[in-house]
Amino acid sequence: MNEQRNMITALVLSAIVLLGWALLSDKFFPTANKPATQIVNGKSVPLPQPTPASNAPAQTLDRAKVLAQTPRVKIETPKLAGSIDLRGAQIDDLVLTTQRETIDKNSPPVRLFSPEGTQDAYFASFGWSGQNIRLPDANTVWTAAGDVLAPGKPVTLTWNNEQGQAFAIKLSVDDNYLFTVQQSVTNGTGAPVAARPYSLVSRAGQSKDPSSWQVHVGPIGVMGGIAQYKTNWKDLDEAGAAGQKFQSTGGWLGFSDKYWLAAVIPDPKAQVDAAFAGAGGHYQAEFAPNVAPVGPAQTATQTSYLFAGGKDASLLDTYDDKYGFDKLDHAIDWGWFRVIEKPIFYLLDWLFKQVGNFGVAIMLLTVIVRLVMFPIAHKQFKSGQQMKIVQPKMKALQERHKEDKQRLQEEMMKLYREEKINPLAGCAPVLLQIPIFFSLYKVLTLTLEMRHQPFILWIKDLSAPDPLTPVNLFGYLPFQPTGFLHLSVLAILLGITMWLQFKLNPQMNMDPAQKQIFSLMPWFMMFIMSPFAAGLQVYYILSNLITVGQMQMLNRKMPAPKT
């Protein structure tokens, strides 16, 4: 009767955890990217990425027609292509030439910026505000001193208001994703004029990438040295045109997708007023430095920057060091374990550059982690062996003091001291694995470097779930199971290796219900881990296999004596 009750208890607890995890995981632990491939008749084929509906206003203008309506300056860099609209001095046409929408070889490049009025409109603009002075606006047509903006080939835009003031915007771009913007106003009159430069990023509609507790998507920035992760699309909708206002020295602000960022960055030493705003499905991030009026016959120049591209972790760190930006690397929401996550990322990235395959790099990282943790695992095993030896004494104490729990605890602690056993020694490896596991989860979930990275055979994207599952007979049945019902091959291997580890692990003093729950854990973890990134499952499987090998070796070296 007790055995049946224990089994029922274990099954009920497992079901609760499975159902609860399914409900909470998308909000708190988004498991992976959308699948990049699917298995059809046993073969891996690219899967077109769906385009979720955004909250953008209905767009009707054709992008190609809009681009042809105004004079433009081309943008050509190793990683970017597009153009600058000379009407309004807007960078509103930008694609990332080294990033594709899907893993299909014919997939188009990722588009970041699109002109106002088109689908998913998104652009950066630069100008001036002021009073009693004619200023350039969205309809001003600028004159360009060049037809192509490229690394080492800056382009200057000029405009004269015919009232004695001349305006200029000098644009430069590097080999990656950073634009340098120098805004100048020359006062040719006999009286000072107030002209305050501004920089902004505007987008229509919200990101198609979901935001969660672990992955921030939406308005983002660093103001006053503090990263703004709490502001979301809903906050801007509620704030309306009045927006959320900040004052800061340096910093930056803009909008973040999962892998992409568009942000305006003032001079690191400049005192600025900054704001986020949202109205009618349009969102804006802007700043304006505090500047003095421009005196007679004087020229005032203000430098700012625009980052528009992929959130390459190494590149963001490089920009912080080179230009003195305030925590631009925080555009990647590393979270609580940043101090562990970034070293793990850099080690993994270095291994990838050595071997050329991210799956192999993850396997090498796993070996390194297990080697570092081997002394702790060794102590854990010894503690388990000692626990086996004293099991008869522990059971005798439990029988003797089963009616007096406090006395039983005292006698158990006395036994541990006499036998020199640390009952918590087995917890150390588990506790140390938690931040490592979580850090690798964040690296695989957030970093651009992992996006669309293949491994071997049918695994074409390590940042997405393993697409191969026996649930649909490896693609021979015409349906695709989702969520934890998508029981993949890697997840099954993970469950088997966990079961082997459990069978070899020295059993602690558990009651029957605990043992049954632990015996179900490997199979229950198969369903939980199946929707996670394939790269994370590769790490877990190999880690389990290494642990099994260590246990086998230590079992032969230190067999537990017969009681």
Buried (B, 14 or more C-beta within 10 A) or exposed (E): EEEEEBBEBBBEBBEEBBEEBBEEBEEEBBBBBBBBBBBBEEEBEBBEBEEEEBEBEEBEBEBEEBBEEBBBBBBBBEBBBBBBBBBBBBBBBBBBBEBBBBBBEEBEBBBBBBBBBBBBBBBBBBBBEBEEBEBBEEEBBBEBEBEEBBBEEBBBBBBBBEEBBBBBBBBBBBEBBBBBBBBBBBBBBEEEBBBBBBBBBBBBBBBBBEBBEBBBBBBBBBBEEBBBBEBBBEBBBEBEEEBBEBEBBBBBBBBBBBBBBBBBBBBBEBEBBBBBBBBEBBBBBBBBBEBEBBBEEBEBEBBBBBBBBBBBBBBBBBBBEEBEBBBBBBBBBBBEBBEBBBEBBBBBBEBBEEEEBBBBBBBBBBEBBBEEBEEBBBBBBBBBBBBBBBBEBBEEBBEEBEEEEEEBEEBBEEBBEEEEBBBEBBEBBEEBBEBBBBBBBBBBBBBBBBBBBBBEEBBBBBBBBBBBBEBBEBBEEEEBBEBBEBBBBBBBBBBBBBBBBBEBBBBBBEEBBBBBBBEBBBBBBBBBBBBBBBBBBBBBBBBBBBBBEBBEEBBEEEEBEEE
